[in-house]
Amino acid sequence: MALASGSESQLHNPAGLSTLKAPELSANHSSWLVDTSIEGLGFATPLGENSAFGLAAQYFNYGSFDVRDDEGS
């Protein structure tokens, strides 16, 4: 079993933000199959004992693909 904590936990386990001791910034990039990729950026900072504030954004790129109409052109 994995436990997410820190600024990277915002999307999967928000309770993990409560373990922050200092502000954190995270960035990630993953290349997937068939020219798809995902990027993410997150920031979190502790507000007091067992509380924190965080912002996160993710972008999924589907790559390029050919578009066809009903007639196949």
URCOR-V19821 format. One record per backbone hydrogen bond with DSSP energy under -1.0 kcal/mol. CO is the residue of the C=O (numbers start at 1). NH is the residue of the N-H. E is the energy in kcal/mol with one decimal. If there is no record, write none. Layout:
co->CO nh->NH e->E
co->CO nh->NH e->E
This chain:
co->6 nh->9 e->-1.8
co->9 nh->13 e->-3.2
co->13 nh->16 e->-2.7
co->14 nh->17 e->-1.8
co->15 nh->18 e->-1.6
co->16 nh->6 e->-1.6
co->16 nh->19 e->-1.3
co->17 nh->20 e->-1.8
co->24 nh->44 e->-2.3
co->26 nh->42 e->-2.8
co->28 nh->40 e->-2.2
co->30 nh->38 e->-2.2
co->33 nh->36 e->-1.3
co->36 nh->32 e->-3.5
co->37 nh->61 e->-3.1
co->38 nh->30 e->-2.4
co->39 nh->59 e->-2.8
co->40 nh->28 e->-2.2
co->41 nh->57 e->-2.4
co->42 nh->26 e->-2.8
co->43 nh->55 e->-2.8
co->44 nh->24 e->-2.9
co->45 nh->53 e->-2.6
co->48 nh->51 e->-1.4
co->51 nh->47 e->-2.3
co->51 nh->48 e->-1.2
co->53 nh->45 e->-2.7
co->55 nh->43 e->-2.8
co->57 nh->41 e->-2.3
co->59 nh->39 e->-2.6
co->61 nh->37 e->-1.9
co->69 nh->72 e->-1.8
